[in-house]
Amino acid sequence: DGLSDPTIPNPMASPQNTTVYTVTGTTVSGCEISDIVIVNVIPFTAPVIYGSDACQGLYDFYIYAIKDATCGNTLWFNGNISEVLAAGPLNSSNPRFISFEDSIPVSAANLGNYQFTLACVNTSTGCIGLDEFDLRIIGLPTATFTADKTLCTYDDRTVQFTSTSNNAVFHYWQFGDPSTGDLNWDTIPNPSHTFSGPGKYNIALFVLNELGCPDLIILDDYIEVAPPNYFLPSAFSPNGDGLNDIFRVLPPNSANVLSMKIWDRWGALIFESENDNKGWTGYTPDGKPFDPGTYTYKVVIQLPQFSEPKVYTGYVTLIR
């Protein structure tokens, strides 16, 4: 029935609809007397403030009063409900009063926490509704990063990146290396990436703060990977001592050898291989050694920084 306690002298009544209450008093001698009280419930819907936190900027945005026809006049105030009521009456004479409009602009120029109170005052019924709203202006994110190295050798081309961004809760990296497929991007704050080959790479970092405000940084040619330090020796000595026993691209596996051909001094093709870097041992397939002397070679190598293979020709001396 909406009564806080029907057995006390002065209960609080909070009915949802118009309600007739009967109050009965009993004297110490047992005499009773009754009366009725009609609590007339007038339709009234309290207002609600609609808005959201915002990122710092030079623009204004709005917060809105959500209300219906029962609300009456709209009044906006700075501060929370307790501060507004303590400052004065709910009218334009209150020093915290802002506006009678259904929405008010809010500046996002300065960081901070702000409070607003919305009051609806129905002068016909005397009903008053209040709502308060806490609003934050937070900083924009700033995308910045570092790397443990920016100039890499071919053999040490894995780079550790570290985000030094401010106010960032989401990261999206691109490493400018599309040949690595899905490894060309990452979403953790501090990723590492192994670059596919020699060249210069643009690094991009996109960040969002908790409200979804973005920032982007792109550093052109930030990472450089040097070509592999490979070479073809001018001589080799296949004597089984484990030192320079094979004619091949050095260091081993530093390049993708598509083919190798060797000719003797009379122009006879004596060795041929494809798609490996095992090289020429200086022996025939049945284990017979070739004579010491100078031989001609042609080696075709595919390097990752070039679309077309490179052809190298020259002379190598076999030493016994």
C-alpha positions, 0 to 999 in steps of 0.5 A, a space after each residue: 500500500 506504499 506505507 513505510 510502516 502502518 503502525 507508527 504515527 507518521 509513516 511515509 507514503 509512496 503509492 504508485 497510484 492515487 490511494 485512500 488511506 484510513 488512519 485509526 487512533 486508539 486512546 488509552 481507554 480503548 476509544 477509537 477514532 478514524 479519518 481518511 487521507 487521500 494521496 493524489 498521485 499526479 503523473 510525472 516522469 523524472 528527467 534523464 540526462 543523455 550524454 557521454 564522455 569525450 576526448 579532449 579537443 577544440 570542439 563543443 558537444 552536447 548533452 541532452 534532457 530526456 523528458 516527457 510533457 509531465 516534466 515542465 520547465 527544464 533547468 540545467 546547473 553546474 555541479 551535482 544535486 547536493 551542490 545545486 540544492 545547497 547553492 539556492 532555489 531551483 530557478 535562474 537565480 541559483 548561481 549554478 544555473 546554466 540554461 533553460 534549453 533541452 540540451 547544453 553545449 559542453 566544451 572539450 577544450 580542457 581535461 577533467 571531470 565535470 558534473 551537471 544537474 538537470 531539474 524539471 519543475 512542473 509549476 502546475 503540480 509542484 512536482 520536481 524531478 532531478 538527475 545528475 551526470 558525471 562527465 570526463 574529458 580525457 586526453 587524446 592518444 598519441 602514437 609513438 614507438 621505438 625499436 631495438 634496432 633500425 639497421 639490421 644485418 640479413 642474419 639478424 633481421 628480427 626487430 623488437 618494437 615497443 609502443 611508447 604511446 600515451 592513452 592507448 588501449 588498442 594497438 594495430 601495427 603494420 610492418 610494411 612487409 606484405 610478403 610475410 602475409 598475416 605476420 605483417 600486422 599485429 595488435 599487441 603493444 610490443 610485437 616483434 617482426 622478422 623481415 622477409 629480406 633486404 630493403 627499407 620498410 615503412 612502419 605504421 602504428 594506429 592506436 585508440 584510447 578507451 573512447 575510441 579516439 584515434 592517432 596514427 604514426 607512419 615512419 617511412 624507411 624506418 627499418 633497413 635490412 642489409 643484403 646477405 654477405 655472401 660470396 663465391 670463393 676464388 679457390 678451394 682445397 678438397 683435402 678433407 680437413 673441413 676447411 674450404 673443402 667445397 666450392 659453393 656460395 658462402 656463408 652456406 645457405 646465405 642465398 638461394 642457389 638455383 643452379 651451378 655449372 662447372 667447366 674444365 679448361 677445355 670447355 667440357 661441362 663436368 658438374 651441374 646442380 639445381 636448387 641446392 647449395 651443396 656445391 662442387 666437391 672437386 670429385 666425380 660422382 664415382 669419387 674420382 678427384 679432378 685435377 688441380 687447376 682453374 675451372 670456369 663456373 656459372 652460378 644463378 642465385 635468387 636474392 629476396 630483394 630482386 624479382 629476377 635471378 642474378 647470374 654470376 660467372 668466373 673462375 675458381 682454382 682447385 688446389 690439391 
